[in-house]
């Protein structure tokens, strides 16, 4: 039997990439109901793809009307003035519980001064950042976490095809968290991460509605987890991290 589930990597459309006319809170609600997701933390595709103020406002409105939703404030690491303004406006610990940064769409590598400055803003406000990682740049995020006082960050997609490196990094940096949402879902990857990373640093994410949650739930099923491990990954760890 599944425990309650917090999805720490959701999105809100429209638009949804590859499906520009799709999306909206109704789609999120249907997916969460189908898969038993109790609470979903989302960022707006609109904000990630460039219109940060409009996307963050879209998430705020959705959270106000749907108590099973929480939001990430999206910030652009290339525009720190706007980032500070958006954090001042939205980061309240109630509707918005963290920050989302997608360095690829922003056009900056994780190992950059822009990302260090943006993540310092996150740390200074005592909140959590979800950062898109892909490949070896998960090690760059780990280095920024390790060298930025108080910073807590989630490696989105846990490095994608470098989930092994992500697990190694998490074992060395206790403020780096991992979540498994990804179009790359190889046999044995979640089992490897559970065996090599601290359990209390593992979270659950789906990337829905870009991806169907079946991909992330399939990773859990294939990992042959104990009830204790499932409870920690799906609920307890995220509830503690986000103070939910």
Buried (B, 14 or more C-beta within 10 A) or exposed (E): EBBEBBBBBBBBBBBBBEEEEEBBBEBBBEBBEEBEBBBBBBBBBBBBBEBBBEBBBBBBBBBEEBEEBBBBBBBBBBBBEEBBBBBEBBBEEEBBBBBBBBBBBBEBEBBBEBBBEBBBBBBBBEBBBBBBBBBBBBBBBBBBBBEBEEBBBBBBBBBBBBBBBBBBBBBEBEBBBBBBBBEBBEEEBBBBBBEBBBBBBBBBBBBBBBBBBBBBBBBBEBBEBEEEBBBBBBBBBBEEBBEE
